[in-house]
């Protein structure tokens, strides 16, 4: 009957204590990875790192709501103060099918759906859709260098299933010179989302796959980003 410890800090105040919840809700999102309009809600360190691992690897599904709200903040930050008139389509970076089977759930899709719900509660038209899938097997990213991660993922993703999603009828973009301002399937603007960005290899490959299908993402957003200046690798850090 004792309260469960907080997955972020270990305090006996439930699976997410008020302090860790406040950390997720108030940390200013910042640019992340070598991509335009890619923002992360928080650094991948301390309680945030432990919360993401608890959700992803230990099945703490109750954390999807607050983590999804943090992801929604990163989406808003990446899109800027004027997200445009088209509704948003949050496209999760896909996990390998073997990883989804081993975990018993798809954590990034779950976070994308939670983030879309948070955005709708704020009055934005948003939905989540798993547009992407793996076209070939890839090696485990953990332990690979940045160059090796990019090489490992190059050409690995494609639309799911090919040809299922069509572009809507042409609509005047917010900025005709910017292809990322064009609406995607059924008039939605695709936004790539993920739980974590380290080198940016997954986001780069997902951007390539969507762009090759005529759906260049308007932005990318993640819950967390590794802290570049530390150059530390945790053994349980997923490869992204």
N, C-alpha and C positions, 0 to 999 in steps of 0.2 A: 504493500500500500504506500510505500515511500515514493515521492515524485521521481520521475526519470531524470537522469542528468542531461543538461543541455548538450546537444551534439556539437556546439561550437566551443564552449569554454569549460564544460564539465560541472557547472554549478547545478545544484539540486533544485532547479526551478522549472522543470518540464523540458521537453525536447528542444525548445528554443526559448532562451531566457530573454527578458526585456532588453538587456544590454546588447546582446547579439542581434536581436530583432532591430534595434535602433541602428546598429552598425550597418545592417543591410539596407535600411530605409533611408539613411541620411548621408552615406559616403558619396561625395560628388563623382559622377561618372567621368572618365577621362579617355582620351584617344588611346587606342591599343593596336598593336601590330602594324605592319607596313602596308596598310590598306587605307584608302580614303574613306572617311565616314565610318570607321570602325571604332566603337567605344565599348569600354568595360565598366561595369557598375562598381567594382572594388578590386583591390589587389588580391592576388591569390596567396594569402598568407594568414596565419593565425586562425581565428574563429571561422572566417569565410572559407578558407581551405578545408577545415574540418567539416563544416556544414555541407559543402559540395560533395566531399567524399562520403559522408554519411548518407546523403540522398542517392548518390550514384552507385556506390559499392555495397552499402549495407542496408539498402531498402528502406530508408527513413522517408517514406513517401509523403508524410505530413509536412516535410520541409519544402515541397514543391510550390506551395502557395507563396511564402515569403521570398523564396529564391526567384520565383517567376515575377514577383513584383519588382525585385531588383533588376531583373532582365528587362522588364518594361521600361524602367527608368533609363537604362542604357540605350534602348531603342529610341526613346524620345530625344535623348542627348545626341545620338548619332544623326538623327534626321534634322535636328536644329529646331528653331522656334516656329518655322512654317513648314510642316510636313507635307503640304500639298493636298489637293482635293481627293485624290484617289485613295480608296481604302488600302489597308496594309495587309500583306500576306507574309507571316513569319514562317520562314523556311528553315527548319533545323538542319544542321550539319549531321548527316547520318552516322550512326555507329555501325560497326560491322555486325552482321547477323549473329555470328557466334557470340559476340559480346552481349547482345541483347538477350540471347537465350541463356547465357550464363548468369546474367543479373536478374532475369525474370521480368524485366521492364525496359522501356526505352527512355532513359532519363532526360535526354535532350528534347525529345518530342513532348514529354510531360511538362518540361519547363516552358517550351514554346506555347503550349496550350494555356498554361497558367499565366504567362505574360500577355497573351492575346486577351484573356479574360480581364486582366488588370487594365489593359488599354481600353477595352470596351466600357468598363466601369467609369473611366474618365471621359467618356464621350467620343472616343475614336473608333472608327470602323476597322476592326482587325480580326483576323482569323489565323490559325496555324494549319499548315499543310505540309506533309512530308514529301515534297516534290522530288528529292534526290535519293539515289540509292548507289550502292557500290557496284561498279561494272566488272570488277576483278578483285581477287584477294589482295590484301596489303599486309605488310609486316607490322608487328607491334611497334608503335612509335616511341615508346619509352626507351630511353637510352640512346636514341639516334641524335646526331647533330642536326642543326637547322638545315644544312644542305641535304643531308640524308633524308630528312622528313619530307622536304619538298620533292625530292626525286621519288621517294616511296609512294607519294600520293598523286604524282602527275598522271593525269588521264584516268584516275581511279573512279570518278563519279560520273553519273549520267542521270537524266530525268527518269522518274519512275511512274508508270512504265513509259517507254519512249512513245511519243506522239499522243499521249493521253490528254495533256493539257495544251490548249490552244491559246494563242494571243487573242485578246479581244479586238474588236474593230478599232482602227486607229483613232486615237484621241490626242488632242493637242497637249503636249507636255508642258509642265511648268516652265522649263527652260529648254527651248528647242535644240540648244547646243549641247545639252547634257543627256546622254542616252539613259542614265539611271533615273531620270525623271519620268520615263515612259511607263504607263501601267502594264502590269503583267497579266496572268490568266484572269479572265472574267473582269478585267479592269483593275485588278489589285496591283499594288507596288510591292515587289518582293523585297524582303529584308532578311538577310541571313542571321541566324541566331545559333549560339552554342553556349555550353556551360563555361568553357575555359579556352583562352587563347595563350599559347606559349610562343612559338615561332611564327604563327600565322599561316602555316602550311595548309591546314584544313580549310581555312577561310579562302585562301588563294585558289585552291582547287575547286571549292564549291562555287566561287565567283566565276571561274572559267567554265564550269559545267553549265551554270545557268545562262551565262552570256552566250555560249555556243548554241543554246536552245532559243536564243532571241529574248531572254528574260534577264537582262543585267540587273543585279540587285541595287536598290537605291541606297542601302547602307548595310552595315553589319554590327551586331551587338552581342556581347557575352556577359555572363554574370561576373566573371573574374578574369584577370590577366596576370601572368607571372611578372614579378618585379625585375626589370631588366638589369639594374645595376648590381644585383646580388649574384647573378650567374650561378645560382644554386639549383641543383636538381634533387627533388624529393623522390625517393624510390617508388612512391605510390602516386606520383603525378602522371595523369594520363597524357599521352602524346597528342598534342594539338598543334 
